[in-house]
Amino acid sequence: MSTSAIPFREALAIWWRIGVLSFGGPAGQIALMHRLIVEEKKWLDESRFLHALNYCMLLPGPEAQQLATYVGWLLHGVKGGLVAGVLFILPGAAMILALSYAYVLLGDVTLVEGLLFGLKAAVLAIVAQALVRLSQKALKSVAAGLLALGGFLALFVFSVPFPLVVLGAGLIGWLFADVFNAKHNANEVIPEVVVRPGTKRAALICAGLWLGTIAVLFMLFGGDSVWTQISLFFSKLAVVTFGGAYAVLAYVAQQAVEVYGWMQPGEMLDGLGLAETTPGPLILVTQFVGFLAGFREAGALSPLLTATFAALLTTWITFLPCFVWIFAGAPYVEKLRGQRRLAAALSAVTAAVVGVIANLALWFALNYLFVEQQRIELPAISLLLPDITSVSWLAVLLTALALLITLVFKWGVFRLLGVMALGGVLIQLF
């Protein structure tokens, strides 16, 4: 179907539908878009949809949200991209904000504690499932396996900053493209570049809003205010978030807990559990982090009002760059097909991300399964180890059940979360 023949009102209804139903992480979200856009509506053919997805996988940030923005742009230009991208975020962001209110206001209630206790086990199982699936896809060579191991050790043992792990893996893939078996067809015909009026202007405006927000906050409040720290931290995150939300959550948790003091280790698991129960990108968990940061750094202001503004600022800063990447690159995305080294760099980053997710899973497990931990500091080594005597056998039991449900019975996310939430509440009550 010609994209010019698609009514904008009909596309708007589809994007609302996708935004409300986009549960299950990027895999489920991409599958939903494929079913509606390609199979049901036939607005794009299979090859065009997959090519858009490949481009979005190259970018930092949530690939499913960026895919929605790209497809919306392809169908109706800049306004289509903005509507598709915003509606993909909006329902989940509203739900996360409401759950954040409930968390800080009702967090000491027994029922809520039990609910979160059960959801943490579900989160561990979901992260483990993501690790298994990505390993099967990405680790098909010795070189890829070594990069995954290196990424894990760099983070867990040597505390290397996450951005350096990503950049290092990409550089290795670029320099040793043949080792990572990047496919290349010298005779491939590169399709004509697609042009939509105003796209470059839209990219510049989004970039100006993003960077301008940081500059204004810095001038008004200085570098030590929670507003400026949120804008700088999540801007940095938006630039280096390769490999999806799971790959960067360990870095977010480490910084939010150990560097900024915005939250406790267990609260990152709570936020991830809340994000898993809502539609939209999983990276919306950063809004929960921003909410707690504003709540605890409110000073003389109202904690809830400060938390609300901090949460909205976090989402604004996190997702504005996504629109920049799409509007700046979408008109020329077809040219990427001929770049063999770029494909190799992506393969290397994907391999390293397996190790990053393994670090995330272990970090979460240590903080959930054990009441107490200790950090061993040696020259160039920083190692977090559990106190074996502080093991929580109820947490172990719930996690084992969640893994059984996820990996053996292969239940969906909703059924898993429902069973584990119920299990947590029953444990807390009885």
Secondary structure, DSSP 8 states (H G I E B T S, - for coil): --GGGS-HHHHHHHHHHHHHH--SHHHHHHHHHIIIIIIIS-SS-HHHHHHHHHHHHHSSS-HHHHHHHHHHHHHHHHHHHHHHHHHHHHHHHHHHHHHHHHHHHHTTSHHHHHHHHHHHHHHHHHHHHHHHHHHHHH--SHHHHHHHHHHHHHHHTT---HHHHHHHHHHHHHHTTTTTT----TT---------TTHHHHHHHHHHHHHHHHHHHHHHH-TTSHHHHHHHHHHHHHHH-TT-HHHHHHHHHHIIIIIS--S-HHHHHHHHHHHHTSSS-GGGHHHHHHHHHHHHS-TTS-HHHHHHHHHHHHHHHHHHHHHHHHHHHGGGGGGGGG-HHHHHHHHHHHHHHHHHHHHHHHHHHHHHHBS-EEEEEETTEEEEEE-GGGB-HHHHHHHHHHHIIIIIS---HHHHHHHHHHHHHHHHH-
